[in-house]
Amino acid sequence: MNSAFLPILVTGAAGFIGSHVCDMLLAKGNRVIGLDNFDDYYSRKEKEANLIRAKTNSNFSLVEGDIRDADLAAQVLREHGISLVIHLAARAGVRSSILEPERCVDVNVRGTLVQLEAARKAGVKKFIFASSSSVYGERSEVPFRESDPTDRPLSPYGASKKAGEAICYTYHHLYGISIACLRFFTVYGPRQRPDLAIRKFAELMVANRPLPVFGDGTSQRDYTHIQDILTGVNGAMEWCRKSVSPHYGIFNLGSKNPISLNESIKYLGEILEILPKREILPLQPGDVSQTYADTTLAERELGFHRMVPFREGLADFCQWLRSHNSSTK
């Protein structure tokens, strides 16, 4: 623990990744301020449940509000003496961004700008931004490297994350803020959002309902367990802390082990001991055929490493899901 990181602001604190980040920081003895507006993308009850552990810790404070609220952003940084911002809040999801592009861009781009401007005014010099593998768009060359072109995202969500990275660079360049942009690759694990494939498929299997499979099932995703993502976030904090002069960096956080949709369904069925039923549907706009992270840079600069094999991570998720579903009945 380093006193330079006391306290830390986590935006999107009640979300899947955000709540895990809060728990990690609190376990290390940090003072954490969580900001969340409990957006209606999925139920408030789910998000409240994500924060149960954090709320038992006296070092945690929750502020309910919108990341686009400039007055609130300034107030939080000023009143709590924030020294590091971990900006995870976003209007998530490729599909929802196609349905509501203006909302996606407003939250993800303007919200990021508001948080950066508040950090500038408050003199906060360390900032971590949650980006996404969606910035890469459709690529045949693998694995994906941070130096690859990212000017052709296939969804408003991917475009909004690319814009966020660009705005982060501008604030680094103009105001000397050390900023790490973390490109998350298909994160899964306990507390996963209800709309994400692994949880959606698991719940459909348990309900004995068919799984909507878009395409032939050969598309691949670089599934990354939440515990591995946390090593990257922790490494990014240290990378910001150690910077003698202001740093700016983009880092892939992935497993380096793409899994096909067919394989993921197969493994999930084996763990749940259920034979999956499939409904084959046309490919959807915005989907890419594969994601595959080269994590060499994150390994070298952040100490990032993959520890959780996919099947082990799936079993961990299924154990949580059983417990979660029984507790919410």
C-alpha positions as CSV (number, residue, x, y, z in Angstrom):
1,M,0.0,0.0,0.0
2,N,1.2,3.5,-0.9
3,S,-0.2,6.6,0.8
4,A,0.0,8.4,-2.6
5,F,-3.1,6.3,-3.5
6,L,-5.3,7.4,-0.5
7,P,-8.0,7.9,-1.4
8,I,-8.9,6.5,-4.8
9,L,-12.0,7.3,-6.9
10,V,-13.6,4.3,-8.8
11,T,-16.3,5.3,-11.3
12,G,-18.7,2.5,-12.2
13,A,-18.1,1.1,-8.7
14,A,-21.3,-1.0,-8.6
15,G,-20.6,-2.7,-11.9
16,F,-19.1,-6.1,-12.6
17,I,-15.5,-5.0,-12.9
18,G,-15.8,-1.9,-10.7
19,S,-17.0,-3.8,-7.7
20,H,-14.2,-6.2,-7.9
21,V,-11.7,-3.4,-8.2
22,C,-13.2,-1.8,-5.1
23,D,-12.8,-5.1,-3.2
24,M,-9.2,-5.4,-4.3
25,L,-8.3,-1.9,-3.3
26,L,-10.0,-2.2,0.1
27,A,-8.3,-5.5,0.8
28,K,-5.0,-3.6,0.3
29,G,-6.0,-1.0,2.9
30,N,-6.9,1.8,0.5
31,R,-9.6,4.4,1.1
32,V,-12.0,4.1,-1.8
33,I,-14.7,6.4,-3.0
34,G,-17.1,4.7,-5.4
35,L,-19.2,6.7,-7.9
36,D,-22.2,5.0,-9.7
37,N,-25.5,6.2,-11.0
38,F,-27.1,2.7,-11.0
39,D,-27.9,3.0,-14.7
40,D,-31.0,1.1,-15.8
41,Y,-29.0,-1.1,-18.2
42,Y,-29.6,-3.9,-15.8
43,S,-31.2,-4.1,-12.4
44,R,-30.2,-1.9,-9.4
45,K,-30.7,-5.0,-7.2
46,E,-27.8,-6.8,-9.1
47,K,-25.5,-3.8,-8.6
48,E,-26.4,-3.4,-4.9
49,A,-25.5,-7.0,-4.4
50,N,-22.1,-6.4,-6.1
51,L,-21.3,-3.9,-3.4
52,I,-22.3,-5.9,-0.3
53,R,-18.7,-6.7,0.6
54,A,-17.4,-3.2,0.0
55,K,-20.1,-1.6,2.1
56,T,-19.0,-3.5,5.2
57,N,-15.6,-1.8,5.0
58,S,-15.3,1.5,6.8
59,N,-12.8,2.6,4.2
60,F,-15.5,2.6,1.5
61,S,-17.8,5.5,0.6
62,L,-20.5,5.4,-2.1
63,V,-21.5,8.5,-4.0
64,E,-24.6,8.1,-6.2
65,G,-24.4,10.2,-9.3
66,D,-23.6,10.6,-13.0
67,I,-20.1,10.8,-14.4
68,R,-21.4,13.6,-16.8
69,D,-22.2,15.8,-13.8
70,A,-19.2,18.2,-13.8
71,D,-20.2,19.9,-10.5
72,L,-20.4,16.5,-8.8
73,A,-17.1,15.3,-10.3
74,A,-15.4,18.5,-8.9
75,Q,-17.0,18.1,-5.5
76,V,-16.0,14.5,-5.1
77,L,-12.4,15.1,-6.0
78,R,-12.2,18.2,-3.8
79,E,-14.0,16.9,-0.7
80,H,-12.3,13.5,-0.7
81,G,-8.8,14.6,-1.7
82,I,-8.6,12.0,-4.5
83,S,-5.1,11.2,-5.7
84,L,-6.0,8.5,-8.4
85,V,-9.0,8.1,-10.6
86,I,-9.9,4.6,-12.0
87,H,-12.5,5.4,-14.6
88,L,-14.5,2.3,-15.3
89,A,-18.0,3.7,-15.7
90,A,-19.5,3.4,-19.2
91,R,-22.6,2.7,-21.2
92,A,-21.5,-0.8,-22.0
93,G,-22.2,-3.3,-24.8
94,V,-21.9,-3.4,-28.6
95,R,-25.6,-4.2,-29.1
96,S,-26.9,-1.5,-26.8
97,S,-24.6,1.0,-28.5
98,I,-26.2,0.2,-31.9
99,L,-29.7,0.7,-30.5
100,E,-28.8,3.9,-28.6
101,P,-25.7,5.4,-30.2
102,E,-26.3,8.9,-28.9
103,R,-26.6,7.7,-25.3
104,C,-23.5,5.5,-25.7
105,V,-21.3,8.3,-27.0
106,D,-22.7,10.9,-24.5
107,V,-21.9,8.7,-21.5
108,N,-18.7,7.2,-22.7
109,V,-17.1,10.2,-24.4
110,R,-18.5,13.2,-22.6
111,G,-18.4,11.3,-19.3
112,T,-14.7,10.6,-19.7
113,L,-14.0,14.2,-20.7
114,V,-15.9,15.5,-17.6
115,Q,-13.8,13.2,-15.4
116,L,-10.5,14.2,-17.0
117,E,-11.4,17.9,-16.7
118,A,-12.3,17.5,-13.0
119,A,-9.0,15.7,-12.5
120,R,-7.1,18.5,-14.2
121,K,-8.8,21.2,-12.1
122,A,-8.2,19.3,-8.9
123,G,-4.5,18.6,-9.7
124,V,-5.0,14.8,-9.9
125,K,-2.0,13.5,-11.8
126,K,-2.9,9.8,-12.1
127,F,-5.7,8.4,-14.1
128,I,-6.7,4.8,-15.3
129,F,-9.1,4.5,-18.2
130,A,-11.1,1.3,-19.0
131,S,-10.9,0.8,-22.8
132,S,-11.9,-2.3,-24.8
133,S,-10.8,-4.8,-27.4
134,S,-13.7,-3.4,-29.4
135,V,-11.4,-0.6,-30.6
136,Y,-9.7,-3.1,-32.9
137,G,-12.7,-3.8,-35.1
138,E,-12.4,-6.7,-37.6
139,R,-8.9,-7.9,-37.9
140,S,-7.5,-11.0,-39.6
141,E,-3.9,-10.5,-38.3
142,V,-3.4,-11.9,-34.9
143,P,-2.6,-11.5,-32.1
144,F,-3.9,-7.9,-31.6
145,R,-1.1,-5.5,-30.7
146,E,-1.4,-2.0,-29.2
147,S,0.4,-0.6,-32.2
148,D,-2.2,-2.0,-34.6
149,P,-4.5,0.4,-36.4
150,T,-7.7,1.1,-34.5
151,D,-9.5,3.5,-36.8
152,R,-12.2,1.2,-38.0
153,P,-14.3,0.1,-35.0
154,L,-17.5,-1.7,-35.9
155,S,-19.8,-0.3,-33.3
156,P,-20.5,3.0,-31.6
157,Y,-19.3,1.4,-28.4
158,G,-15.9,0.6,-29.9
159,A,-15.7,4.1,-31.4
160,S,-16.5,5.7,-28.1
161,K,-13.7,3.8,-26.4
162,K,-11.3,4.8,-29.2
163,A,-12.4,8.4,-28.6
164,G,-11.8,8.0,-24.9
165,E,-8.2,6.9,-25.5
166,A,-7.6,9.9,-27.7
167,I,-9.0,12.4,-25.2
168,C,-6.9,10.7,-22.5
169,Y,-3.8,11.3,-24.6
170,T,-4.7,15.0,-25.1
171,Y,-5.0,15.5,-21.3
172,H,-1.7,13.7,-20.7
173,H,0.0,15.9,-23.3
174,L,-1.5,19.2,-22.3
175,Y,-1.6,18.8,-18.5
176,G,1.0,16.2,-17.5
177,I,-1.4,13.6,-16.3
178,S,0.0,10.0,-16.2
179,I,-2.7,7.9,-17.9
180,A,-3.0,4.1,-18.5
181,C,-5.6,3.0,-21.0
182,L,-6.5,-0.7,-20.4
183,R,-8.0,-2.6,-23.3
184,F,-10.1,-5.3,-21.6
185,F,-10.7,-8.5,-23.6
186,T,-14.1,-10.2,-22.9
187,V,-14.0,-10.2,-19.1
188,Y,-16.0,-12.9,-17.3
189,G,-16.3,-14.3,-13.8
190,P,-18.5,-13.8,-10.7
191,R,-20.9,-10.8,-10.9
192,Q,-20.8,-10.8,-14.7
193,R,-23.5,-8.7,-16.3
194,P,-26.7,-10.5,-17.2
195,D,-26.4,-9.6,-20.9
196,L,-22.9,-11.1,-21.4
197,A,-22.7,-14.4,-23.3
198,I,-21.4,-16.7,-20.6
199,R,-23.9,-15.7,-18.0
200,K,-26.7,-15.5,-20.5
201,F,-26.0,-18.9,-21.8
202,A,-25.6,-20.5,-18.4
203,E,-29.0,-19.1,-17.2
204,L,-30.7,-20.3,-20.4
205,M,-29.2,-23.7,-20.0
206,V,-30.4,-24.0,-16.4
207,A,-33.9,-22.8,-17.6
208,N,-33.8,-25.5,-20.3
209,R,-34.1,-22.9,-23.0
210,P,-32.3,-22.7,-26.3
211,L,-29.2,-20.6,-26.7
212,P,-29.2,-17.9,-29.4
213,V,-26.1,-18.7,-31.5
214,F,-25.3,-16.0,-34.0
215,G,-23.5,-17.6,-37.0
216,D,-21.8,-21.0,-37.0
217,G,-20.2,-20.8,-33.6
218,T,-16.7,-20.6,-34.9
219,S,-16.2,-17.0,-33.8
220,Q,-13.5,-16.7,-31.1
221,R,-13.1,-14.5,-28.0
222,D,-10.1,-13.9,-25.8
223,Y,-12.0,-14.6,-22.5
224,T,-10.2,-13.1,-19.5
225,H,-11.1,-13.9,-15.9
226,I,-11.8,-11.0,-13.6
227,Q,-9.0,-12.0,-11.2
228,D,-6.5,-11.7,-14.1
229,I,-7.9,-8.3,-15.0
230,L,-7.3,-7.2,-11.4
231,T,-3.6,-7.9,-11.8
232,G,-3.6,-5.5,-14.7
233,V,-5.4,-2.8,-12.8
234,N,-3.1,-3.2,-9.9
235,G,-0.1,-3.0,-12.2
236,A,-1.4,0.1,-13.9
237,M,-1.6,1.8,-10.5
238,E,2.0,1.0,-9.8
239,W,3.0,2.1,-13.3
240,C,1.3,5.5,-12.7
241,R,2.9,5.8,-9.2
242,K,6.4,5.0,-10.4
243,S,6.4,7.5,-13.2
244,V,9.1,10.1,-12.8
245,S,7.7,12.1,-15.6
246,P,4.1,11.9,-16.9
247,H,3.4,8.7,-18.7
248,Y,0.8,7.7,-21.3
249,G,0.3,4.1,-22.2
250,I,-2.2,1.7,-23.8
251,F,-2.2,-1.9,-22.6
252,N,-4.0,-5.1,-23.7
253,L,-5.4,-7.2,-20.9
254,G,-6.3,-10.6,-22.2
255,S,-5.7,-14.3,-21.8
256,K,-3.8,-14.9,-25.1
257,N,-6.0,-18.0,-25.5
258,P,-9.0,-17.4,-27.9
259,I,-11.9,-19.8,-27.3
260,S,-14.6,-20.4,-30.0
261,L,-18.2,-19.9,-29.2
262,N,-18.8,-23.6,-29.8
263,E,-16.1,-24.5,-27.3
264,S,-17.4,-22.1,-24.6
265,I,-20.9,-23.6,-24.9
266,K,-19.5,-27.2,-24.8
267,Y,-17.4,-26.5,-21.6
268,L,-20.3,-24.6,-19.9
269,G,-22.7,-27.5,-20.6
270,E,-20.1,-30.0,-19.2
271,I,-19.7,-28.0,-16.0
272,L,-23.4,-27.5,-15.5
273,E,-24.1,-31.1,-16.6
274,I,-26.7,-29.9,-19.1
275,L,-26.9,-30.7,-22.8
276,P,-27.2,-27.3,-24.5
277,K,-30.0,-26.6,-27.0
278,R,-29.1,-24.1,-29.8
279,E,-31.1,-21.7,-31.9
280,I,-28.9,-20.8,-35.0
281,L,-29.4,-17.2,-36.0
282,P,-27.8,-14.8,-38.5
283,L,-24.7,-12.9,-37.6
284,Q,-25.4,-9.6,-35.8
285,P,-24.1,-6.1,-36.9
286,G,-21.1,-5.0,-34.9
287,D,-19.8,-8.5,-34.1
288,V,-16.3,-9.4,-35.0
289,S,-15.0,-12.9,-35.9
290,Q,-12.2,-13.0,-33.3
291,T,-10.3,-11.2,-30.6
292,Y,-6.8,-12.2,-29.5
293,A,-4.6,-10.2,-27.2
294,D,-0.9,-9.8,-27.4
295,T,-0.1,-8.9,-23.8
296,T,3.7,-8.6,-24.1
297,L,3.6,-4.9,-23.3
298,A,1.3,-5.3,-20.2
299,E,3.5,-8.2,-19.0
300,R,6.6,-6.1,-19.2
301,E,5.3,-2.7,-18.0
302,L,2.5,-3.7,-15.6
303,G,3.5,-7.2,-14.4
304,F,0.3,-8.5,-15.9
305,H,-0.1,-12.3,-16.2
306,R,-2.8,-14.8,-16.8
307,M,-3.4,-17.2,-13.9
308,V,-6.9,-18.5,-14.4
309,P,-7.4,-21.1,-17.2
310,F,-10.7,-20.9,-19.0
311,R,-12.4,-24.0,-17.8
312,E,-11.3,-23.3,-14.2
313,G,-12.7,-19.8,-14.6
314,L,-16.0,-21.1,-15.9
315,A,-16.3,-23.4,-13.0
316,D,-15.6,-20.5,-10.6
317,F,-18.3,-18.5,-12.4
318,C,-20.9,-21.4,-12.3
319,Q,-20.3,-21.8,-8.6
320,W,-21.0,-18.1,-8.1
321,L,-24.1,-18.2,-10.3
322,R,-25.6,-21.1,-8.3
323,S,-25.1,-19.2,-5.1
324,H,-26.3,-16.0,-6.6
325,N,-29.5,-17.5,-8.0
326,S,-30.4,-19.3,-4.8
327,S,-29.9,-16.2,-2.7
328,T,-32.1,-14.1,-5.0
329,K,-35.1,-16.5,-5.1
